[in-house]
Amino acid sequence: MKFYDAHIHFYFSFPPEDLKRIFSQLSSIGLMGFNALVFAEFPHDMRTVYKMVPRVFHNGISLRVLEMQKDPFPYFAWAKPLKIIPFVDSRFMVSGIEEKMERFKETGFQGLKLLYVPEADDFMQMEGMADAFGWSLRESEAITARLIDSASSLGMCVLLHADLRRYGDFVKEMIVSHRSTNFNIPHFGFSRKTIAHFLETCPNCYTDTSGLLHFMEEDPLSYRDFIQEYQDRIIFGSDAFVHEPEHIDACRKFVERLVDKPETVHKLICKNYEEFHGIQPTASTDSD
């Protein structure tokens, strides 16, 4: 079955030439395109980097690898027929925001990825923005608002990772004040109750299934009901790295089995992604 993935991390430590094989594998599992989340800007002090990256990934991140992929566009040329929509990861963008965002847009980035973790997050095992940059909560809000203002003015969509249980009021303020900009609040915002309210009241708000495989496996019935109720605003996302086609395929197949309604599956893996990005719709099909 053909599908899109709204949440793939474009981060790899192997020789770039291997991407040709990986792109081919991604196409072979039915992937038509994906949102590629890219570290295009980062500090050269790894102590700061580590504070804004979940601890489980510390062993796999280095300045050498970050430098290798901060300009992904030559690699994207190898990806055809995959349609890649690049998102610039702005977690380390702390100054010159408007000028940098204009440059990233001109380079070819079409979306903004925000990791809004203003305080320490035990679940994510991250120190957060306060420790990394010395910001107060209000300063973190102000920088994030500037990034969103800039992306919105440039016609870029926004993927905003945030725990709605802690920061729901601020996130909703951003969504409501940028009604012409589509927002994806991934992982169901860590709160189905709060994201449900957003989906009901904000027509420019979507969410994705990334990072939820374990939770959906543990409680399939309630997740199935939730997806069915909000099927017009939920997008399939794997939260995988680009070199993990097997994981991407497994996540997609699990969601298909969980939902088990062809029309709803098509919305999750195709239609809603296309509507979010305003791209030509793909016809629904029930066959692989």
C-alpha positions, 0 to 999 in steps of 0.5 A: 500500500502506498503511504507517506510518513510525516516524521522521519529523522534525516540523521545517519552516520554511514557513508552518504552513498548508502542513501541511494540503497536506502531510498530504494528500499523506502520506495520498495515498501510503498513510501511515496514521500516523507517529512525529513527532519534535518539538523541544519544548524547546531552549536560546536559545543557538544555539551549544549548539543547533549542537553537538547537531545534525548540521552538515549541518542547521545552515543550516536551523535557527533559534530562530524556526523552533524556536519556531514548532513547539515546540507541534505539537498545533494542527497535528496537528489538521489531520492526520486521518485520519493517526494521529500519535504525538508523541515529545518530543526531549529532547536539550536537557533538562538539568534538572527532568527528571521534572517536565518529562516529566510535563508533556510526557506530560500535553500529549500526547507519547507517546514519548521521543526520545533522541540519545545522543551523549556525545562528538564524533561524526565520522560525524554531524559533531556535537560532542556532549554533552561539548562542549555541556553540559560533561558527562563520559561518566558524567554523560551516562549519568546524565542519559540514565538519568533521562530513560528512567526518567521515560519508562518510569514514565509509560508512554512508549516510547523511541526511542534513537539511539546508536552501539552500536559505542561505547555498546552496553553502556550501551544494553543496560543501559537496555533490560534494566532497563526491560523493560516499555518498548519501545525503538526503536534506529534505524539498526540501531544503526550495527551489525547485529552488535550490534543482532542480539544485542539483538533476540535477547536483549531482547524489548522492543527493536526497530530501524528502517530510517531513514537506511539507504537508501544502505547498503541500495542498496550492499549489498542482499543482506546487508541483505535477509538481515538483515531477513528474519532479524529481520523481527519486530523491524524497523520501517520508518522513513524519517528524512525531514522531514515535508515530504518525502512523495516521499522517504518514498514512495521509501524505502518502495518501496525496502524493499518491492522489497528484501524482496520477500516480502509477509508480511515487508513487511507486518511492516515497514510495519504489523504491527511498528509496531502491536505496538510501540505496542500499537494495533489491527492492520491486515489484510495486503494485497498490493495498492497 
